[in-house]
């Protein structure tokens, strides 16, 4: 294949767009460079479409067990390790947050973990990726209003992103180690559902005061980040359709980010910029942590002042369980789903953050 640059011709627009998506100022001018760019573009397209398709599945087609089977099938396809804890294993592991959120449904919860080993180095850095897998969210006892509730099939958008990401990892094989963790549950009202005023215990023994059962995603993610740490994660990224408050901040245009580690946050923001996805950081001030203090537990799952700083405090709730481990939270509550088509993004599930996370993990592959 001739080099366009060597031949003095203009770079074809399609190649230039692929190159820019993967952080190159110019389109690659060698056969190897072209192959890397095309492989990366195909992998990301597949990963994004898988995330979109999963997000669009109706709630009666996709329940926690279905999500677990999808993860097992993807792991088998790419030769990865996959572990699934059923409701009994969840209880044995002390994952009281996931157990509480899932116990109101006839479809029991699952904790899913997929391990990707891209390097054999001992004591290597392990990236923990945690995705919210609420396959349908009624709000539980704190029931949502009926209008628009059908969109809550998308409340597993974070899980869908990570399952799509498995395709990118499996095809591009970046030299990184990662563990993908998905706490999956349905949040339903019933006689066995958890209630406002309950105090539940997370995997590490810390307690959570429940003020609002519709703030359930952060509760399952607490056990998710703790499980990722138990599996060896040395840094953490969680992605979740966490809050409606992020829509008040950014509409459906940008994903909100909260972090406890500025260098890691900047790396992820750079990956988002290269990928063409909009991410905006939110502050992590001590006053916001104070808003989550509880008089009866270690932390409460919601603030009491009319949802003030809702997207920030929702993220910082998860950060409480991340502890000192470097951590970034991505709130896709506005970007995981669109009510109308916009550019290349369709109505429904968008797969937002697939390209950003792929770029963060796989950049060394297409940069050669």
C-alpha positions in Angstrom: 0.0 0.0 0.0 1.5 3.4 -1.0 2.0 6.1 1.6 -0.2 9.1 0.9 2.3 11.4 2.6 5.2 10.0 0.6 3.2 10.4 -2.6 2.5 14.1 -1.7 -1.3 13.6 -1.8 -3.8 15.0 0.6 -4.8 12.7 3.5 -8.2 11.1 2.9 -10.7 12.6 5.3 -11.8 9.2 6.7 -8.2 8.3 7.6 -7.6 11.7 9.1 -10.8 11.4 11.3 -9.6 7.9 12.5 -6.2 9.3 13.3 -7.6 12.3 15.3 -9.9 10.0 17.2 -6.8 8.1 18.4 -4.7 11.1 19.3 -2.6 11.6 16.2 -2.2 15.0 14.6 -1.7 13.5 11.2 -3.1 10.4 9.6 -0.6 7.5 9.8 1.6 7.3 6.7 2.8 3.7 6.9 1.0 0.4 6.4 1.5 -0.6 10.0 0.1 2.7 11.1 -2.9 2.4 8.9 -3.5 -1.2 10.1 -3.4 0.0 13.8 -5.8 2.9 13.1 -8.3 0.7 11.2 -8.1 -2.1 13.9 -8.7 0.5 16.6 -11.6 2.1 14.7 -13.3 -1.3 14.2 -12.8 -2.3 17.8 -14.2 1.0 19.1 -17.2 0.9 16.7 -18.0 -2.7 17.8 -17.5 -1.8 21.5 -19.8 1.3 21.2 -22.5 -0.5 19.4 -22.5 -3.4 21.9 -22.9 -0.9 24.7 -25.8 0.8 22.8 -27.6 -2.4 22.1 -27.3 -3.6 25.7 -28.6 -0.3 27.0 -31.6 -0.4 24.6 -32.7 -3.9 25.8 -36.1 -3.8 27.5 -36.1 -4.6 31.3 -38.0 -7.8 30.8 -35.2 -9.0 28.4 -32.3 -7.9 30.5 -32.2 -8.8 34.2 -29.1 -9.3 36.5 -28.7 -12.9 35.5 -28.9 -12.0 31.8 -26.2 -9.4 32.3 -24.0 -12.0 34.0 -24.4 -14.5 31.2 -23.5 -11.8 28.7 -20.3 -11.1 30.6 -19.5 -14.8 30.8 -20.0 -15.2 27.0 -17.7 -12.2 26.3 -15.0 -13.4 28.7 -15.1 -16.9 27.0 -14.9 -15.3 23.5 -11.6 -13.5 24.4 -10.2 -16.0 26.8 -10.6 -13.9 30.0 -11.5 -14.9 33.5 -15.0 -14.3 34.7 -16.5 -14.8 38.2 -20.2 -14.3 39.0 -21.5 -14.2 42.6 -25.2 -15.1 43.0 -27.3 -13.8 45.8 -25.9 -16.4 48.2 -22.3 -15.5 47.3 -23.1 -11.8 47.6 -24.4 -12.4 51.1 -21.4 -14.6 52.1 -19.0 -11.8 50.9 -20.9 -9.3 53.1 -22.0 -7.2 50.2 -24.9 -5.7 52.1 -25.4 -2.8 49.8 -25.9 -4.9 46.6 -28.0 -7.4 48.6 -30.2 -4.6 50.0 -30.9 -3.0 46.6 -31.6 -6.3 44.9 -33.8 -7.9 47.5 -37.0 -6.2 46.4 -37.0 -8.0 43.0 -37.9 -11.5 42.0 -34.8 -11.3 39.8 -31.9 -11.6 42.3 -28.7 -9.5 42.1 -25.4 -10.6 40.7 -21.8 -9.4 41.2 -19.8 -9.8 38.0 -16.0 -9.6 37.7 -14.0 -10.0 34.5 -10.2 -10.0 34.6 -8.0 -8.8 31.8 -4.3 -9.6 32.0 -2.3 -7.7 29.4 1.0 -8.0 31.2 2.7 -10.7 33.2 4.6 -8.3 35.4 4.3 -9.1 39.1 2.9 -6.4 41.3 1.8 -4.5 38.2 -0.7 -1.7 38.3 -4.3 -3.0 38.1 -7.0 -0.7 36.8 -10.4 -1.4 38.5 -13.3 -0.5 36.2 -16.7 -0.5 38.0 -20.0 -0.1 36.2 -23.4 0.4 37.6 -25.7 -2.4 36.5 -29.2 -1.5 37.6 -31.1 -3.3 34.9 -34.3 -1.4 35.8 -34.8 1.3 38.4 -38.3 2.1 39.7 -36.8 4.1 42.5 -37.8 1.3 44.9 -40.0 2.5 47.9 -39.0 6.1 47.0 -40.9 5.5 43.8 -40.1 7.6 40.7 -42.8 9.4 38.8 -44.4 7.4 36.0 -43.6 9.9 33.2 -40.3 8.8 31.5 -39.7 5.8 33.7 -39.4 3.7 30.6 -35.9 5.3 30.2 -34.8 3.4 33.3 -33.9 0.5 31.1 -30.7 2.6 30.6 -29.8 2.6 34.3 -27.3 -0.2 33.5 -25.5 2.1 31.0 -22.3 2.0 33.0 -22.3 -1.8 32.9 -23.0 -1.7 29.2 -20.0 0.5 28.6 -17.7 -1.9 30.4 -19.1 -4.9 28.6 -18.5 -3.1 25.3 -15.0 -2.2 26.5 -14.2 -5.9 26.8 -14.4 -6.1 23.0 -11.8 -3.3 22.7 -9.5 -5.0 25.2 -9.9 -8.4 23.6 -9.2 -7.1 20.1 -6.5 -4.5 20.8 -4.8 -6.4 23.6 -3.2 -3.4 25.4 -0.3 -4.1 27.8 -2.4 -3.3 30.9 -4.0 -5.2 33.7 -7.6 -4.6 34.5 -10.5 -6.0 36.5 -14.0 -5.1 35.4 -16.6 -5.3 38.1 -20.4 -4.9 37.6 -22.8 -5.0 40.6 -26.1 -5.8 38.9 -29.6 -5.6 40.5 -33.2 -4.5 39.8 -34.4 -1.7 42.2 -38.1 -2.7 42.8 -40.7 -1.9 45.4 -42.1 -4.9 47.3 -42.6 -6.3 50.8 -39.0 -7.3 50.9 -37.5 -4.1 49.5 -35.1 -1.9 51.5 -36.6 1.2 52.9 -35.7 4.8 53.8 -34.3 4.8 57.3 -32.6 1.4 57.0 -29.0 1.1 57.9 -27.1 -1.4 55.8 -23.5 -2.7 55.9 -21.1 -2.6 53.0 -18.5 -5.2 52.2 -15.8 -3.5 54.3 -18.1 -3.3 57.4 -18.9 0.4 57.0 -22.5 1.4 57.4 -24.9 3.3 55.2 -28.0 5.2 56.3 -30.6 5.0 53.6 -32.5 8.3 53.1 -33.7 7.6 49.6 -34.0 4.2 47.9 -33.8 6.0 44.5 -30.2 6.8 45.3 -29.4 3.1 44.9 -26.7 3.1 42.3 -24.1 4.6 44.6 -24.9 1.9 47.2 -24.2 -1.0 44.8 -21.2 0.8 43.5 -19.8 1.0 47.0 -19.7 -2.8 47.1 -18.4 -2.7 43.5 -15.3 -0.6 44.2 -14.6 -2.5 47.4 -14.8 -5.8 45.5 -12.5 -4.3 42.8 -10.0 -3.4 45.5 -10.2 -6.9 47.0 -9.4 -8.2 43.5 -6.2 -6.2 43.4 -7.2 -2.9 41.8 -4.6 -0.2 42.5 -6.6 2.6 40.9 -10.3 2.9 40.2 -12.7 4.3 37.6 -16.4 4.0 38.0 -19.0 4.8 35.3 -22.6 5.2 36.1 -25.9 6.8 35.2 -25.8 8.0 38.7 -27.8 11.2 39.1 -30.5 13.3 37.5 -28.7 16.2 39.0 -26.0 16.0 36.4 -28.6 16.8 33.8 -29.3 20.1 35.7 -25.6 20.9 35.4 -24.9 19.8 31.8 -28.0 18.7 30.2 -27.4 15.7 27.9 -24.2 17.3 26.5 -21.4 16.4 29.0 -20.5 13.7 31.5 -19.6 14.9 35.0 -16.4 13.8 36.7 -15.4 13.7 40.4 -12.0 12.5 41.5 -9.6 12.2 44.5 -6.5 12.2 42.3 -5.7 15.1 40.0 -3.1 13.5 37.7 -5.4 10.5 37.1 -8.3 12.8 36.4 -6.2 14.9 33.9 -5.2 11.7 32.1 -8.8 10.7 31.7 -9.8 14.2 30.6 -7.1 14.0 27.9 -8.4 10.7 26.8 -11.9 12.1 26.5 -10.7 15.1 24.5 -8.9 12.8 22.1 -12.0 10.6 21.8 -14.3 13.6 21.1 -16.4 13.0 24.2 -17.2 15.9 26.6 -16.3 15.4 30.2 -16.3 18.2 32.8 -14.7 17.9 36.3 -16.7 18.8 39.4 -15.1 20.0 42.7 -14.1 17.8 45.6 -14.3 20.2 48.5 -14.5 19.1 52.2 -17.9 20.9 52.6 -19.4 18.4 50.1 -18.1 15.5 52.2 -19.7 17.0 55.2 -23.1 16.9 53.5 -23.0 13.1 53.6 -22.3 12.8 57.3 -24.8 10.6 59.2 -25.7 10.6 62.9 -26.5 6.9 62.9 -24.1 5.4 60.3 -20.7 6.0 58.7 -22.3 7.8 55.8 -25.8 8.5 54.3 -26.7 7.9 50.8 -28.4 11.2 50.1 -28.2 14.8 51.4 -31.1 16.4 53.2 -31.1 19.8 51.6 -33.2 19.6 48.4 -30.7 17.7 46.4 -28.0 20.4 46.7 -24.9 19.4 44.8 -26.5 16.1 44.0 -24.1 15.0 41.3 -21.0 15.9 43.4 -22.2 14.3 46.6 -23.4 11.2 44.7 -19.9 10.8 43.3 -18.3 11.5 46.6 -20.4 8.8 48.3 -18.6 6.3 46.0 -15.3 8.0 46.7 -15.8 7.4 50.4 -15.5 3.7 49.7 -12.6 4.1 47.2 -10.7 5.6 50.2 -7.1 6.5 49.4 -7.0 4.5 46.2 -6.7 6.8 43.2 -10.2 7.1 41.8 -12.3 8.9 39.1 -16.1 8.8 38.9 -17.9 9.4 35.6 -21.6 10.4 35.9 -23.3 9.6 32.5 -26.8 10.4 33.9 -27.2 12.8 31.0 -25.1 11.3 28.3 -25.9 7.6 28.3 -29.3 8.1 26.7 -30.7 10.6 24.2 -34.3 11.3 23.4 -33.5 12.6 20.0 -30.7 11.9 17.4 -27.6 14.1 17.6 -24.8 13.8 15.0 -23.5 10.2 15.1 -25.4 9.5 18.3 -28.7 7.7 17.9 -31.9 7.9 19.9 -31.6 5.7 23.0 -28.4 4.3 24.3 -25.3 6.1 23.2 -22.4 4.1 24.7 -21.0 7.3 26.1 -17.5 6.8 27.6 -16.6 3.7 25.6 -14.3 5.7 23.4 -12.8 7.6 26.3 -12.1 4.5 28.4 -10.7 2.7 25.4 -8.4 5.6 24.7 -7.3 5.6 28.3 -6.5 1.9 28.3 -5.4 1.2 24.7 -3.6 4.3 23.5 -0.2 2.5 23.4 -1.6 0.1 20.9 -2.5 2.6 18.2 0.4 4.9 18.9 2.7 2.0 18.2 
